[in-house]
Amino acid sequence: MNSIIVSGGWLATFWIHSTILATVALLFAWVVGVSRCELRDIAWKMALLGALVSSVAQYIWPETAWGIVLSPPTSFMTTSLSTNSDLLLDAQGPLSFSNTSLFDAQIASETSESPQFFSYANGRVATTTFRVMNVGLVGCFVVGLLIGLVRAASAMMEIHKLVRRAKPCPNKAVCRVFRRLNVQLGLPRWTSLYVSQEVTLPFATGVFRPCVILPAMTLVERLDAKQIEGMLAHELAHHRRCDPLWALLAHLSVHAFWFQPLLRLVRRNMRRDAEHLADAIAYRTLGDGLGLARCLAALAEWIHTQGDGQPHVATVYLFAGHSAL
């Protein structure tokens, strides 16, 4: 029971820290503006994981803590018990607990005369209420965490099935461009390129086995070499930034700490800025953003004419929503 009380206090402390950090991140992002996506991205990630680190550190080293540590009101009960020890003593010595009727009579007589007894009783009620609240909070936290883990596991299984159904890219020229960009961005050589009929937009996925999946139409819908190069550079930039890993961490944080709605806002802004930063990395890698811009325009046209019919976009980004194109 004590561990549950400590856990409930830690969750409340996390809520305080995350509220402070998320508010600071939102204000900082508003001040620096969209032109400084690098700084905004750091602020989002600090808000996402900073509260977790600081709240854990506060319980390990309370003397270096900031903010408030919430703990059960045990000191009040201890004080009440020590100051009301006379309630447990008979006039001639200690009260025998084997004689329960005498004990009840003693308590009944003291109840009508001693306001300190009511302080002790109120302390017991307050402590019981505190325990119940902690049990409920910890229980909801565990349920939210399990839901997040189940959804994340389900998403990963769908991605794994999608990758297994996809085929290695048959276009050798596209594969050569992919390998060259892979080396330029310093990514592992085992990063794979697949083509799938089940998606309408390209995406990067995989934390331990990174890969890029292209829609089959990108190879037949009159995309020229510059457009394909820009598209591949953008998706590989997501792996360079470890965006699939951050998407997973954000997903688990939002579901585990469901009682902090600011985390959802942080995740949405972090995902949006990740797209801009991937564009910036692709531009610096290619030295020319024209091909990437034309590729994005073509993809947006496909979405406009066919609808955002890719069933795995939300799965790949772990229920983050539809494409911003």
Sequence and secondary structure as in RCSB ss.txt:
>XXXX:A:sequence
MNSIIVSGGWLATFWIHSTILATVALLFAWVVGVSRCELRDIAWKMALLGALVSSVAQYIWPETAWGIVLSPPTS
FMTTSLSTNSDLLLDAQGPLSFSNTSLFDAQIASETSESPQFFSYANGRVATTTFRVMNVGLVGCFVVGLLIGLV
RAASAMMEIHKLVRRAKPCPNKAVCRVFRRLNVQLGLPRWTSLYVSQEVTLPFATGVFRPCVILPAMTLVERLDA
KQIEGMLAHELAHHRRCDPLWALLAHLSVHAFWFQPLLRLVRRNMRRDAEHLADAIAYRTLGDGLGLARCLAALA
EWIHTQGDGQPHVATVYLFAGHSAL
>XXXX:A:secstr
 HHHHHHHHHHHHHHHHHHHHHHHHHHHHHHH TT HHHHHHHHHHHHHHHHHHHHHHHH GGG  S      HH
HHHHHHHHTGGGGEETTEE  TT HHHHHHHHHHHHTT HHHHHHHHHHHHHHHHHHHHHHHHHHHHHHHHHHHH
HHHHHHHHHHHHHHHSEE   HHHHHHHHHHHHHTT  TT EEEEESS SS EEE SSS EEEEEGGGGTS   H
HHHHHHHHHHHHHHHTTHHHHHHHHHHHHHHTTT THHHHHHHHHHHHHHHHHHHHHHHHHS  HHHHHHHHHHH
HHHHHH S  TTHHHHTTS  S   
